[in-house]
Amino acid sequence: MKFDLLHPRDQLVNIMNRIYHSGMTTLSGGNLSIKDENGDIWITPAAVDKGNLAPKDIMCVRADGRIEGPHRPSSEYPFHVAIYQQRPDLRAIVHAHPPALVSFSIAREIPDTSIIPQAQRVCGPVGYAPYALTGSEQLGTVIANTFGEGYDVVLLENHGIVTGGLSLLEAFQRLETLDFCARTLMQAKGLGDVHSLTPEQLAPFDARNHELPEFTPAAHSSREREVRQQLIDIIHRAYDRQLMISTEGVASARVDEHSFLITPTGQDRRNLEIEDLVLIRHGERERDKLPSRSVRLHQAIYAQHPEINCVILAQSPSVMAFAISASHFDTRTIPESYILLRSIPQIPHGAQYHSPEEIATAVSQQTPVLIIENDSCLVVGQNILQTFDRLEVAEYSARSLINTATIGPLVPIGQDDIVALEKAFNLT
């Protein structure tokens, strides 16, 4: 879907729905705006249920000051105007109160975005604005001044977060990504020391190793069309289950012994459609499409393992808490976890760039889940549903382990019982 071709009213409703239903704001909290090419500002209304917002509710403040719409513009309209005046390059602003980011704002700390490469690249440096009265001219001034220093993401002291972008989707992605960082960091700190990436470790993320030679498919088989729909359905489900966010998460599935489909790079996961997936055949990419940066890793896995038909790399927050703290993920919690996940090795960060074949060797149907430090959870399976099931179980198991720490130490399933599980379910 070409999101930017939607009318501003529809864009604002779409993004507010995503913010509200992912738990990043409340019925009365948060506001969004778009400044269009005429200088008109389209903005969410004041005192209207954010969970049931409709296009007819969106307000428009014309460039000449006229107000159009059935409600009042958001009470935070003044700081939107102040930011646009300070930063004429910005075309959209998002403000919300995600609980994790509010936690950082009331502790007066900025979340570290260098825990994974994508987050640092999406958000950039994060600014900090001191407290001021909600809706006041002073609040607009302090926020706009911080944006004026070149920040696109600003944490508001004892308040929440404001992000800007060249589009509403870009501004939302910055909010969503920083919220992901905040949630992951809070969980990781309960496990141990958090490991951040240095500029040297972040640099390989920008390499363009996914620019494979191109080919033009002569036709699209029924099998390929079936896999396209299955893969899109599971990517949307992963997003809705908060196992992926709009800027992070890769899925691929084998079509035949020479071909597989993979998600593209740089596109919103929630709005992906079947035509956006990239067909890879004999090491070449479908013409005019750019596959995920991890395409060579997927390629290596399929080449080494004919029994593997799906690969997912995701940054689900609870599993990533283990990835950024290098803590041991013990799967001996409940039978389902051990049966589906087995033991989960940790792979050093950087191997995904320079040693994809080594990662491909490490993964298998007997070792179907890996954690790549400060990068992702890698899951494989014989089909798309099995792979997704393992990803969900990994995230839920990680969440249970983290929560267990507030109750007492983990008491794992005993070794004799593990042996019995392995025998009963033919895991050896």
TANORSUL-V199004 format. One record per residue. SS is DSSP state (@ for helix, = for strand, . for the rest). Layout:
BEGIN
((SS) (SS))
END
This chain:
BEGIN
((.) (.) (@) (@) (@) (.) (.) (@) (@) (@) (@) (@) (@) (@) (@) (@) (@) (@) (@) (@) (@) (.) (.) (.) (.) (.) (.) (.) (.) (.) (=) (=) (=) (=) (=) (.) (.) (.) (.) (.) (=) (=) (=) (.) (=) (.) (.) (.) (.) (@) (@) (@) (.) (.) (@) (@) (@) (.) (=) (=) (=) (.) (.) (.) (.) (.) (=) (=) (.) (.) (.) (.) (=) (.) (.) (.) (@) (@) (@) (@) (@) (@) (@) (@) (@) (@) (.) (.) (.) (.) (.) (=) (=) (=) (=) (=) (.) (.) (@) (@) (@) (@) (@) (@) (@) (@) (@) (.) (.) (.) (.) (.) (.) (.) (.) (.) (@) (@) (@) (@) (@) (@) (@) (.) (.) (=) (=) (=) (=) (.) (.) (.) (.) (.) (.) (.) (@) (@) (@) (@) (@) (@) (@) (@) (@) (@) (@) (@) (.) (.) (.) (.) (=) (=) (=) (=) (.) (.) (.) (=) (=) (=) (=) (=) (=) (.) (.) (@) (@) (@) (@) (@) (@) (@) (@) (@) (@) (@) (@) (@) (@) (@) (@) (@) (@) (@) (@) (@) (@) (.) (.) (.) (.) (.) (.) (.) (.) (.) (@) (@) (@) (@) (@) (@) (@) (@) (.) (.) (.) (.) (.) (.) (.) (=) (=) (.) (.) (.) (.) (.) (.) (@) (@) (@) (@) (@) (@) (@) (@) (@) (@) (@) (@) (@) (@) (@) (@) (@) (@) (@) (.) (.) (.) (.) (=) (.) (.) (=) (.) (=) (=) (=) (=) (=) (=) (=) (.) (.) (=) (=) (=) (=) (.) (=) (.) (.) (.) (.) (@) (@) (@) (.) (.) (@) (@) (@) (.) (=) (=) (=) (=) (.) (.) (=) (=) (=) (.) (.) (.) (.) (=) (.) (.) (.) (@) (@) (@) (@) (@) (@) (@) (@) (@) (@) (.) (.) (.) (.) (.) (=) (=) (=) (=) (=) (.) (.) (@) (@) (@) (@) (@) (@) (@) (@) (@) (.) (.) (.) (.) (.) (.) (.) (.) (.) (@) (@) (@) (@) (@) (@) (@) (.) (.) (.) (=) (=) (=) (.) (.) (.) (@) (@) (@) (@) (.) (@) (@) (@) (@) (@) (@) (@) (.) (.) (.) (.) (.) (.) (=) (=) (=) (=) (.) (.) (.) (=) (=) (=) (=) (=) (=) (.) (.) (@) (@) (@) (@) (@) (@) (@) (@) (@) (@) (@) (@) (@) (@) (@) (@) (@) (@) (@) (@) (@) (.) (.) (.) (.) (.) (.) (.) (.) (.) (.) (@) (@) (@) (@) (@) (@) (@) (@) (@) (@) (.) (.) (.) (.))
END
